[in-house]
Amino acid sequence: MRVLPPSSPGPRSTFSPTVFSKRVRRRGARPVARCTMNPVRMCVGCRTRAPRSTLLRVVAVEANIIPDERATMPGRGAWVHETHKCVDAALRRRAFVRALRVSGPLDTQTIEKRLNGYGQEVNGSK
Ligand SMILES: [Zn+2]
């Protein structure tokens, strides 16, 4: 979804200068869709966009990938679905390395432990 800027450049009709209406009323109260309440992030695993409330933020701390539960840790973060599928995909294509701008191998034990300990059963997904 792309949000266009509210102001469109240029007047609508410049071809007929005689039709200038003297009573120009501004219709000010145009309802503007505000979509800022639910920010969207891209999952580095499956590369689809999802509301950030459904994604897990991870940060790199000294070559460790650490889940940032509250999304409050400083530094660069990467967003991923909290599933093995997405984490594995992100690891395989080194998306974490790229997203977090770290060099060298990353220790994924913490996040893997987190995934395993979560006890999330994927019944509903196809
Ligand atoms: Zn994903």
Boltz pocket constraint, residues with backbone or C-beta under 6 A from the ligand:
constraints:
  - pocket:
      binder: B
      contacts: [[A, 43], [A, 44], [A, 45], [A, 46], [A, 47], [A, 48], [A, 80], [A, 81], [A, 86]]
      max_distance: 6.0
